[in-house]
């Protein structure tokens, strides 16, 4: 009897093995449908910076394939809006930056990823948390935190006996009066302290927590804060402290290489993309420094200055929400966070990552511990929020700045005109 049972068990096991072999033969011959996850980013974000996470993920999930796409930033964002609003579909994973997120949410195209992010709540830096935990949910995996900082040429500042300004209204003016002058008598300012397009003036609003919309489709341009900032900015441009242009243009990089532009207030991403790539020339190593975002007036407590916290979003209509979140969670780990900071030159989003990075010096900044600096700035919670109409509103606001600076239109008049144009733009 025992012998019969053993023979029966062997037959059963043999049949199971045959079935397994047959399954793999059939799946190899005819193909088993794989789960395809599409990710769309820009500036190589999908093809390059998802790479390490995908390699680890594929070991756990051999049944998953990835379709990685990159587009120009504006082209990608237009595709997102069209895909969400028309129902034609979206990539499963997409770059979801805070200035567009409110619009995506209004369309209903973003998945709440709270279940994956909340376990990291205790280590996410305050500046990041304020930007991702909005509208009763968490809508992206934070990739990087980009506080506003001021970059400056320490060697040239030392030459004129000045240090990085600690406030805008008084200390910055003292620095500018010494540095941004015609020192060689040729009738031209020898140095200037940054280049600004109209939209970039929003950096001062962010640093003062002054939103440009009220959350109810109404622009808030003509406020006491706006008037004060733009009158100050107009005067700074007229005196030659700033150039009115755009820091993303080739001319700006050339002027940095030639030691004409010797400072730049900008988000943290500027250090990797701008100084180390576009504005680089041999011999600049060790000459640039980074300082905290100045307060508006002397003695004020900093309100932060977080420019944004970019990240990956998951489309609400994806077939594979759990798989998408499992993949993106890699960026919340110390390994993933350190990887993106060092390869992309972006700011950390968790204290675990800053703890790893803090001891690391950066040769480009004269061994300055920039990661410790960014951590200090990121520890300041920031209440500035981007609303659904941020992009059409900022275009109208930038038009007001142009009228003020280039056409000498009175500030209040320019802001009132821009408010009317902004309301018309969204009607």
C-alpha positions as CSV (number, residue, x, y, z in Angstrom):
1,X,0.0,0.0,0.0
2,X,2.8,2.4,0.9
3,X,4.5,1.6,-2.3
4,X,1.4,2.4,-4.4
5,X,1.0,5.7,-2.6
6,X,4.6,6.6,-3.3
7,X,4.2,5.7,-7.0
8,X,1.1,7.9,-7.2
9,X,2.9,10.8,-5.6
10,X,5.7,10.5,-8.1
11,X,3.3,10.5,-11.0
12,X,1.6,13.6,-9.6
13,X,4.9,15.5,-9.2
14,X,5.9,14.4,-12.7
15,X,2.7,15.7,-14.2
16,X,3.2,19.0,-12.4
17,X,6.7,19.4,-13.7
18,X,5.5,18.6,-17.2
19,X,2.8,21.3,-16.9
20,X,5.4,23.9,-15.7
21,X,7.7,23.1,-18.6
22,X,4.7,23.2,-21.0
23,X,3.7,26.6,-19.6
24,X,7.1,28.1,-20.1
25,X,7.3,26.5,-23.6
26,X,3.9,28.0,-24.5
27,X,4.7,31.4,-23.0
28,X,8.0,31.5,-24.8
29,X,6.5,30.4,-28.1
30,X,3.4,32.4,-28.1
31,X,4.3,35.2,-25.7
32,X,2.7,36.1,-22.4
33,X,1.3,39.6,-22.2
34,X,3.6,41.8,-20.1
35,X,2.6,44.7,-17.9
36,X,3.9,47.8,-19.7
37,X,4.5,50.9,-17.6
38,X,5.1,54.1,-19.5
39,X,7.0,57.0,-17.9
40,X,7.3,60.5,-19.4
41,X,9.8,63.1,-18.2
42,X,11.9,65.8,-19.7
43,X,15.7,66.6,-19.8
44,X,16.5,62.9,-19.7
45,X,14.5,62.5,-16.5
46,X,12.7,59.3,-17.6
47,X,15.5,57.6,-19.6
48,X,18.4,58.4,-17.3
49,X,17.2,59.1,-13.7
50,X,14.6,56.3,-13.5
51,X,17.3,53.9,-14.6
52,X,18.7,52.7,-11.2
53,X,15.2,52.3,-9.7
54,X,14.1,50.3,-12.8
55,X,17.0,47.9,-12.6
56,X,16.2,46.9,-9.0
57,X,12.5,46.8,-9.8
58,X,12.9,44.4,-12.8
59,X,14.6,41.9,-10.6
60,X,11.5,41.7,-8.4
61,X,9.0,42.0,-11.3
62,X,10.3,40.3,-14.5
63,X,6.7,40.4,-15.8
64,X,6.9,44.2,-16.1
65,X,8.3,46.2,-19.1
66,X,9.0,49.9,-19.2
67,X,8.4,52.5,-22.0
68,X,10.6,55.5,-21.1
69,X,10.0,58.8,-22.9
70,X,11.4,62.3,-22.8
71,X,10.0,65.5,-24.2
72,X,10.6,69.2,-23.9
73,X,9.1,70.5,-20.6
74,X,6.3,72.6,-22.1
75,X,5.5,69.9,-24.7
76,X,5.2,67.3,-22.0
77,X,3.0,69.4,-19.7
78,X,0.7,70.2,-22.6
79,X,0.5,66.5,-23.3
80,X,-0.5,65.8,-19.7
81,X,-3.3,68.4,-19.7
82,X,-4.6,67.1,-23.0
83,X,-4.4,63.5,-22.0
84,X,-6.1,64.1,-18.6
85,X,-8.9,66.4,-19.8
86,X,-9.8,64.6,-23.1
87,X,-9.6,61.1,-21.8
88,X,-7.2,59.9,-24.5
89,X,-4.9,58.6,-21.7
90,X,-1.7,59.4,-20.0
91,X,1.7,57.9,-19.1
92,X,1.4,55.8,-16.0
93,X,4.3,57.9,-14.4
94,X,5.0,61.5,-15.2
95,X,7.0,64.5,-13.9
96,X,4.6,66.4,-11.6
97,X,6.0,69.7,-10.6
98,X,4.2,71.9,-8.0
99,X,3.4,74.8,-10.4
100,X,1.3,72.5,-12.6
101,X,-0.1,70.1,-9.9
102,X,-3.1,72.2,-8.9
103,X,-4.3,72.2,-12.6
104,X,-3.8,68.4,-12.9
105,X,-5.8,67.9,-9.7
106,X,-8.6,70.0,-10.9
107,X,-8.9,67.7,-14.0
108,X,-8.7,64.6,-11.8
109,X,-5.6,63.2,-13.4
110,X,-3.3,62.5,-10.4
111,X,-3.4,59.5,-8.0
112,X,-3.1,60.1,-4.3
113,X,0.1,58.3,-3.2
114,X,-0.3,58.9,0.5
115,X,-0.1,55.2,1.4
116,X,3.4,55.1,-0.1
117,X,4.7,58.5,1.3
118,X,3.2,58.6,4.8
119,X,5.7,56.0,6.2
120,X,8.4,58.6,5.4
121,X,6.6,61.6,7.0
122,X,8.9,61.8,10.0
123,X,12.0,62.2,7.8
124,X,10.7,64.4,5.0
125,X,12.1,68.0,5.4
126,X,9.5,70.6,6.4
127,X,10.0,72.7,3.3
128,X,9.2,69.6,1.2
129,X,6.3,68.5,3.3
130,X,4.6,71.9,3.0
131,X,4.7,71.5,-0.8
132,X,3.6,67.9,-1.2
133,X,0.9,67.5,1.4
134,X,-1.8,69.7,-0.2
135,X,-5.5,69.6,-0.9
136,X,-6.2,66.6,1.5
137,X,-3.7,64.3,-0.1
138,X,-0.1,63.7,-1.3
139,X,0.1,63.7,-5.1
140,X,3.7,63.1,-6.0
141,X,6.9,61.3,-4.9
142,X,9.2,64.2,-4.1
143,X,12.3,64.0,-6.2
144,X,14.1,67.1,-5.1
145,X,13.7,70.2,-3.0
146,X,14.8,73.5,-4.5
147,X,15.0,76.3,-2.0
148,X,15.9,79.8,-3.3
149,X,19.5,80.7,-2.5
150,X,22.0,83.4,-3.6
151,X,25.1,82.4,-5.6
152,X,28.1,84.8,-5.6
153,X,31.7,85.0,-6.6
154,X,33.6,85.0,-3.3
155,X,36.9,86.1,-4.9
156,X,35.3,89.2,-6.4
157,X,33.2,89.9,-3.2
158,X,36.5,89.7,-1.2
159,X,38.1,92.1,-3.6
160,X,35.5,94.8,-2.6
161,X,35.4,93.8,1.0
162,X,31.8,92.5,1.1
163,X,30.1,89.3,2.0
164,X,26.8,87.6,0.9
165,X,23.9,89.9,1.8
166,X,21.6,88.8,4.6
167,X,18.7,91.0,3.7
168,X,17.5,92.7,0.4
169,X,16.4,96.2,1.3
170,X,19.6,97.3,3.1
171,X,22.5,94.8,3.1
172,X,22.1,93.9,-0.5
173,X,22.1,97.6,-1.5
174,X,25.4,98.1,0.4
175,X,26.9,95.2,-1.4
176,X,25.7,96.4,-4.8
177,X,26.9,99.9,-4.2
178,X,30.5,98.6,-3.9
179,X,30.4,95.8,-6.5
180,X,28.1,97.0,-9.3
181,X,29.9,100.1,-10.3
182,X,32.0,101.5,-13.2
183,X,35.4,100.8,-11.6
184,X,37.5,101.2,-14.7
185,X,35.9,104.5,-15.9
186,X,34.7,103.2,-19.3
187,X,31.1,104.3,-18.7
188,X,29.8,100.7,-18.1
189,X,29.0,98.8,-15.0
190,X,31.8,96.2,-14.6
191,X,29.8,93.7,-12.5
192,X,26.2,93.0,-11.9
193,X,24.6,90.8,-9.3
194,X,22.1,88.6,-11.3
195,X,19.8,88.5,-14.3
196,X,16.1,88.4,-14.1
197,X,13.2,87.8,-16.4
198,X,9.8,89.0,-15.4
199,X,8.6,85.7,-14.2
200,X,11.7,85.3,-11.9
201,X,10.6,88.2,-9.7
202,X,8.3,85.6,-8.2
203,X,11.3,84.4,-6.2
204,X,10.9,87.4,-3.9
205,X,7.2,86.6,-3.5
206,X,7.9,83.0,-2.6
207,X,10.4,84.2,0.0
208,X,7.7,86.4,1.6
209,X,4.9,83.9,1.2
210,X,2.9,86.2,-1.0
211,X,0.8,84.1,-3.4
212,X,-0.3,85.7,-6.7
213,X,-3.7,84.1,-6.7
214,X,-6.3,83.6,-4.0
215,X,-7.3,80.0,-4.9
216,X,-10.6,81.2,-6.3
217,X,-9.6,82.1,-9.9
218,X,-8.7,85.7,-8.8
219,X,-5.2,87.2,-9.3
220,X,-3.6,89.0,-6.3
221,X,-1.1,91.2,-8.1
222,X,-1.9,94.7,-6.7
223,X,-1.0,94.2,-3.1
224,X,1.3,96.1,-0.7
225,X,3.9,93.4,-0.9
226,X,3.8,93.4,-4.7
227,X,4.1,97.1,-5.0
228,X,7.0,97.2,-2.6
229,X,8.9,94.4,-4.3
230,X,8.5,95.7,-7.8
231,X,9.4,99.3,-6.9
232,X,12.6,98.0,-5.3
233,X,13.3,95.8,-8.3
234,X,12.8,98.6,-10.8
235,X,15.2,100.8,-8.9
236,X,17.8,97.9,-8.7
237,X,17.7,97.4,-12.4
238,X,17.9,101.2,-13.2
239,X,21.0,101.4,-11.0
240,X,22.7,98.5,-12.7
241,X,22.6,96.1,-9.8
242,X,20.6,93.6,-11.8
243,X,20.2,93.0,-15.6
244,X,16.7,92.6,-16.9
245,X,16.9,89.5,-19.1
246,X,16.8,85.8,-18.6
247,X,19.3,83.6,-16.8
248,X,18.6,80.7,-19.1
249,X,19.9,82.5,-22.2
250,X,23.4,81.9,-23.7
251,X,24.5,85.5,-23.2
252,X,24.0,85.2,-19.5
253,X,26.3,82.2,-19.3
254,X,29.0,84.0,-21.3
255,X,28.8,87.0,-19.0
256,X,29.3,84.7,-16.0
257,X,32.4,83.1,-17.7
258,X,33.8,86.6,-18.3
259,X,33.4,87.6,-14.6
260,X,30.7,90.3,-15.5
261,X,27.8,88.6,-13.7
262,X,29.2,87.8,-10.3
263,X,26.1,86.7,-8.4
264,X,22.7,85.2,-9.1
265,X,19.7,84.7,-6.8
266,X,18.1,81.4,-8.0
267,X,16.6,78.1,-7.0
268,X,19.1,75.4,-5.9
269,X,18.9,73.5,-9.3
270,X,20.9,76.4,-10.7
271,X,24.1,75.1,-9.0
272,X,24.2,71.9,-11.1
273,X,22.7,73.0,-14.4
274,X,23.9,76.6,-14.4
275,X,27.2,77.0,-12.7
276,X,28.7,73.6,-13.3
277,X,27.5,73.2,-16.8
278,X,26.3,76.2,-18.7
279,X,28.3,78.9,-16.9
280,X,31.5,76.9,-16.4
281,X,35.0,77.7,-17.6
282,X,38.3,76.2,-16.3
283,X,39.6,78.3,-13.4
284,X,36.2,78.9,-11.8
285,X,36.6,76.0,-9.4
286,X,36.5,77.1,-5.8
287,X,35.4,80.7,-6.6
288,X,31.7,80.4,-6.3
289,X,29.8,80.2,-3.0
290,X,26.1,79.7,-2.0
291,X,24.3,81.6,0.8
292,X,21.0,81.4,2.5
293,X,18.1,83.3,0.9
294,X,18.2,86.9,2.4
295,X,15.3,88.1,4.5
296,X,13.4,91.1,3.1
297,X,14.4,93.6,5.8
298,X,17.2,93.5,8.4
299,X,16.4,91.5,11.5
300,X,13.4,89.6,10.0
301,X,13.0,85.9,10.5
302,X,13.3,84.0,7.3
303,X,10.1,82.6,6.0
304,X,11.8,80.1,3.8
305,X,12.0,80.6,0.1
306,X,11.2,77.2,-1.3
307,X,11.0,77.5,-5.1
308,X,9.4,74.1,-5.5
309,X,9.6,70.4,-4.9
310,X,9.5,68.5,-8.2
311,X,8.6,64.9,-8.3
312,X,7.0,61.9,-10.0
313,X,3.2,61.7,-10.2
314,X,1.1,58.6,-10.9
315,X,-1.8,58.9,-13.4
316,X,-5.1,58.3,-11.7
317,X,-6.2,56.1,-14.6
318,X,-3.1,53.7,-14.6
319,X,-3.8,50.0,-14.6
320,X,-0.9,49.4,-12.2
321,X,-1.1,51.9,-9.3
322,X,0.7,49.6,-6.8
323,X,3.5,48.8,-9.2
324,X,4.1,52.5,-10.0
325,X,4.2,53.4,-6.3
326,X,6.5,50.5,-5.6
327,X,8.9,51.7,-8.3
328,X,8.9,55.4,-7.2
329,X,9.3,54.6,-3.6
330,X,13.0,54.0,-4.3
331,X,13.5,57.8,-4.5
332,X,12.3,58.0,-0.8
333,X,15.1,55.7,0.3
334,X,18.6,57.1,1.3
335,X,20.1,55.4,-1.7
336,X,17.7,56.8,-4.2
337,X,17.8,60.3,-2.6
338,X,21.6,60.5,-2.6
339,X,21.7,59.2,-6.2
340,X,19.5,61.9,-7.5
341,X,21.2,64.7,-5.5
342,X,24.7,63.7,-6.7
343,X,23.9,62.9,-10.3
344,X,21.4,65.6,-10.9
345,X,22.6,68.3,-8.6
346,X,19.3,68.7,-6.8
347,X,18.3,69.3,-3.2
348,X,17.5,66.4,-0.8
349,X,14.0,65.8,0.4
350,X,14.6,63.8,3.6
351,X,16.8,64.2,6.7
352,X,18.2,60.7,6.0
353,X,19.6,61.9,2.7
354,X,21.0,65.1,4.2
355,X,22.7,63.1,7.0
356,X,24.5,61.2,4.3
357,X,25.4,64.2,2.3
358,X,26.3,66.7,5.0
359,X,29.9,65.6,5.5
360,X,30.5,65.8,1.7
361,X,32.4,68.9,0.5
362,X,31.9,70.3,-3.0
363,X,35.2,71.1,-4.8
364,X,33.4,73.6,-7.1
365,X,32.4,75.8,-4.1
366,X,35.7,75.8,-2.4
367,X,34.9,72.7,-0.3
368,X,31.7,74.5,1.0
369,X,29.3,72.0,2.6
370,X,26.4,73.0,0.3
371,X,24.3,70.0,1.4
372,X,24.3,71.2,5.0
373,X,23.3,74.7,3.7
374,X,20.4,73.3,1.7
375,X,19.3,71.3,4.7
376,X,19.2,74.4,6.9
377,X,17.1,76.2,4.3
378,X,14.8,73.2,3.8
379,X,14.1,73.1,7.5
380,X,12.0,76.3,7.2
381,X,8.4,75.5,6.3
382,X,7.1,77.6,3.5
383,X,3.4,78.5,3.0
384,X,3.7,79.6,-0.6
385,X,1.3,77.6,-2.8
386,X,0.9,77.3,-6.5
387,X,-2.7,77.5,-7.6
388,X,-4.6,76.1,-10.6
389,X,-4.1,79.3,-12.7
390,X,-0.4,79.9,-11.8
391,X,0.8,79.6,-15.4
392,X,-1.6,82.0,-17.1
393,X,-1.3,84.4,-14.2
394,X,2.5,84.4,-14.1
395,X,2.5,85.3,-17.8
396,X,0.4,88.3,-17.1
397,X,2.4,89.2,-14.0
398,X,5.6,89.0,-16.1
399,X,4.1,91.4,-18.6
400,X,3.5,93.9,-15.8
401,X,7.1,93.6,-14.7
402,X,8.2,94.3,-18.3
403,X,6.1,97.5,-18.5
404,X,7.4,98.7,-15.1
405,X,11.1,98.1,-16.0
406,X,11.3,98.7,-19.7
407,X,8.5,101.2,-20.3
408,X,8.6,103.0,-16.9
409,X,4.9,102.4,-16.3
410,X,3.9,103.2,-12.7
411,X,3.8,100.0,-10.6
412,X,0.2,100.2,-9.4
413,X,-1.0,101.0,-12.9
414,X,0.9,98.1,-14.4
415,X,-0.4,95.6,-11.8
416,X,-4.0,96.7,-12.2
417,X,-3.7,96.2,-16.0
418,X,-2.2,92.8,-15.5
419,X,-5.0,91.7,-13.1
420,X,-7.6,92.6,-15.7
421,X,-5.7,90.7,-18.4
422,X,-5.3,87.7,-16.1
423,X,-9.0,87.5,-15.4
424,X,-9.8,87.7,-19.1
425,X,-7.2,85.0,-19.9
426,X,-9.1,82.4,-17.8
427,X,-12.6,83.3,-18.6
